[in-house]
């Protein structure tokens, strides 16, 4: 599918660059991609680029415009792209916190807009992205956007855009929770007597290895947890604390609900 798309990528930062590398890796011809970025980043061979909207070649008709600029400058950057609005073009945004309505306010009510919420593991092709579309987006355009985002990981859809705030709380912010888990495990290891370097190595590799095991297994996370928990053993002793009424689930629920609330606040 991506081999037939003509893609205009607006913004070539870490996420935009990861997407472009993924598209080309999937078989998208580089010459079918035009990138707009004033910083003139180094791009894959065959990809054409310009610093601004005015540099887009005359006659270049993108089927997908991927908006990968920072949310705070989106309105300023987006305004000229109203010229590309039409039934043959869908706008795919990966700008955190920017609602579909905010794009319609600039591009017009008839614009075809898909909002995406990826997370940072997309940089290594292991992300998870949730998409939401307005009512003008065709089935074919939904498929196009989905396939473009599979370049950096798994994809799911939210039929209600309001759920993107909860998605942000779970997966958008989620990598930070995992990284902090490593920090917390290492700190606990130091408290138990381990040298700091060894404690961090053990915590880091345990989380990395467990994530790989989870990714390769078809078993539920609960089953994997049970598989390493012997009755009356050391793991069970630790889980008695982590799974207590005021344990990790309660703490994580409070954290994710607050992140969800903050996402709504930022979206206005």
C-alpha positions in Angstrom: 0.0 0.0 0.0 2.6 2.6 1.0 4.4 2.1 -2.4 1.5 3.9 -4.0 1.3 6.8 -1.6 2.6 10.3 -2.2 3.7 11.6 1.2 4.3 15.1 2.3 6.2 15.0 5.7 6.0 18.3 7.6 8.7 18.1 10.3 11.7 15.8 10.3 12.6 15.5 14.0 13.1 12.3 15.8 9.5 11.0 15.2 9.2 12.3 11.7 12.6 10.9 10.8 11.8 7.5 12.3 8.6 7.4 10.3 10.4 8.2 7.1 13.0 5.5 7.7 10.2 3.1 8.4 8.3 3.9 5.2 11.3 3.5 3.1 12.1 0.2 4.9 8.6 -1.0 4.1 9.2 -0.3 0.4 7.9 3.3 -0.1 10.0 4.8 -3.0 12.0 7.7 -1.6 11.1 9.9 -4.6 7.4 9.7 -3.5 8.3 11.5 -0.3 8.8 15.3 0.1 9.9 16.6 3.4 9.5 20.2 4.8 11.8 21.2 7.6 13.6 24.6 8.0 16.5 22.9 9.9 17.5 21.1 6.7 18.2 17.7 8.3 20.1 14.9 6.6 17.6 12.8 4.7 17.7 9.4 3.1 18.9 9.3 -0.5 16.2 10.1 -3.0 14.0 12.1 -0.6 13.4 15.7 -1.8 13.1 18.5 0.7 12.5 22.1 1.3 12.5 24.6 4.2 8.9 25.8 3.9 5.5 25.2 2.2 6.6 27.5 -0.7 9.3 25.0 -1.6 6.9 22.1 -2.4 7.3 21.5 -6.1 4.4 22.6 -8.3 2.4 19.6 -9.3 3.4 17.5 -6.2 0.0 16.2 -5.0 0.3 14.4 -1.7 -2.2 11.7 -0.8 -1.2 12.0 2.8 0.2 15.1 4.7 2.0 13.9 7.8 2.2 16.7 10.4 5.1 16.1 12.7 5.9 19.5 14.0 5.8 20.7 17.7 2.2 21.3 18.9 3.0 24.9 20.0 4.0 26.0 16.5 1.3 23.9 14.6 -1.1 26.7 13.8 1.7 29.0 12.4 3.1 26.2 10.3 -0.3 24.7 9.2 -2.0 27.8 7.7 -0.6 27.5 4.1 -1.5 23.9 3.9 -5.2 24.8 3.5 -4.3 24.9 -0.2 -3.9 21.1 -0.2 -7.3 20.4 1.4 -9.4 18.2 -0.9 -11.0 14.7 -1.1 -7.8 13.2 -2.3 -5.7 14.3 0.7 -5.8 13.2 4.3 -3.9 15.1 7.1 -2.3 12.8 9.6 -1.1 14.5 12.8 1.2 13.1 15.4 1.2 16.3 17.4 0.4 15.5 21.1 -2.6 17.3 22.5 -3.9 18.8 19.2 -7.5 17.8 18.6 -9.1 17.2 15.3 -11.3 20.3 15.9 -8.1 22.4 16.1 -7.0 21.2 12.7 -10.5 21.8 11.2 -10.4 25.3 12.6 -7.3 26.1 10.5 -7.8 23.8 7.5 -11.6 24.1 7.2 -14.5 21.8 8.3 -14.2 19.7 5.2 -10.6 18.7 5.8 -9.9 15.0 6.2 -8.0 14.6 9.5 -6.6 11.7 11.4 -5.1 12.2 14.8 -2.4 9.9 16.0 -1.0 9.3 19.5 2.3 7.3 19.1 4.9 6.8 21.9 8.6 7.1 22.0 9.5 3.4 21.4 8.5 4.2 17.8 12.0 5.5 17.5 13.2 1.8 17.5 10.2 0.4 15.6 8.5 -0.9 18.8 5.9 1.8 19.4 2.1 1.6 19.7 0.0 4.3 18.0 -3.7 4.9 18.5 -5.6 6.7 15.7 -8.8 8.7 15.6 -10.4 10.1 12.4 -13.1 12.7 11.6 -16.1 11.8 9.6 -14.7 12.9 6.2 -11.9 10.3 6.2 -12.6 7.4 3.8 -11.9 3.8 4.5 -9.0 3.8 2.0 -7.5 6.8 3.8 -7.9 5.2 7.2 -6.0 2.2 5.8 -3.3 4.5 4.4 -2.8 6.2 7.7 -2.8 2.9 9.6 -0.2 1.4 7.2 2.0 4.5 7.5 2.0 4.2 11.3 2.8 0.5 11.3 6.3 1.6 10.0 7.1 2.3 13.7 5.1 -0.3 15.5 1.6 -1.6 16.3 -1.6 0.4 15.5 -5.1 0.5 17.1 -8.1 2.8 16.5 -10.2 4.8 18.9 -13.6 5.5 17.4 -14.2 8.2 20.0 -11.5 10.8 19.9 -12.1 11.7 23.6 -10.4 8.4 24.4 -7.0 9.7 23.1 -6.6 11.4 26.5 -6.7 8.0 28.3 -4.4 6.6 25.6 -1.9 9.4 26.3 -2.1 8.5 30.0 -1.4 4.8 29.4 0.9 4.5 26.4 1.9 8.0 25.4 3.4 8.7 28.9 3.9 5.1 29.7 7.5 4.7 28.7 8.4 7.2 31.4 6.7 5.0 33.9 8.8 2.0 32.8 12.0 4.0 32.9 11.2 5.2 36.4 10.5 1.5 37.4 14.1 0.8 36.5 15.2 3.7 38.6 13.1 2.5 41.5 14.3 -1.1 41.3 17.9 0.1 41.1 17.4 2.3 44.2 15.9 -0.6 46.1 18.8 -2.8 45.1 21.2 -0.3 46.5 19.2 -0.2 49.7 19.5 -4.0 49.9 23.3 -3.7 49.7 24.2 -3.9 46.0 26.7 -1.5 44.4 25.0 1.2 42.4 26.4 0.1 39.0 25.4 -3.5 39.6 21.9 -2.5 40.9 21.2 -0.4 37.8 22.5 -3.2 35.4 20.3 -5.8 37.1 17.2 -3.5 37.0 17.8 -2.3 33.5 18.4 -5.8 32.0 15.5 -7.3 33.9 13.1 -4.8 32.5 14.5 -5.1 29.0 14.5 -8.9 29.1 11.0 -9.1 30.6 9.7 -6.8 27.9 11.2 -9.0 25.2 9.7 -12.1 26.8 6.3 -10.4 27.0 6.5 -9.4 23.4 7.3 -12.9 22.2 4.8 -14.7 24.3 1.1 -15.1 23.6 0.3 -15.6 27.3 -1.4 -12.8 29.3 0.8 -10.8 31.5 -0.9 -12.4 34.6 0.2 -15.8 33.4 3.8 -14.8 32.9 3.8 -13.3 36.4 2.4 -16.5 37.8 5.0 -18.5 36.0 7.8 -16.9 38.0 6.0 -16.9 41.3 6.5 -19.9 43.6 4.1 -20.2 46.5 5.8 -18.9 49.6 8.9 -17.9 47.7 10.8 -14.6 47.3 8.7 -13.3 44.4 5.5 -14.0 46.3 6.8 -12.1 49.3 7.5 -9.1 47.1 4.2 -9.3 45.3 2.3 -9.4 48.6 3.5 -5.8 48.9 3.1 -4.7 45.2 -0.4 -6.3 44.9 -1.7 -5.0 48.2 -4.8 -2.8 48.2 -2.6 0.3 48.3 0.1 -1.3 46.1 1.2 -0.8 42.5 -2.2 -1.0 40.8 -3.7 1.7 43.0 -0.6 3.9 42.5 -0.6 3.4 38.8 -4.3 4.1 38.5 -3.9 7.4 40.3 -0.9 8.3 38.1 -2.7 7.4 34.8 -5.9 9.1 35.7 -3.9 12.3 36.5 -2.1 12.1 33.2 -5.4 11.6 31.4 -6.8 14.7 33.2 -3.8 16.7 32.3 -4.1 15.7 28.7 -7.6 17.1 28.7 -6.4 20.3 30.3 -3.7 20.8 27.7 -6.1 20.1 24.8 -8.4 22.8 26.2 
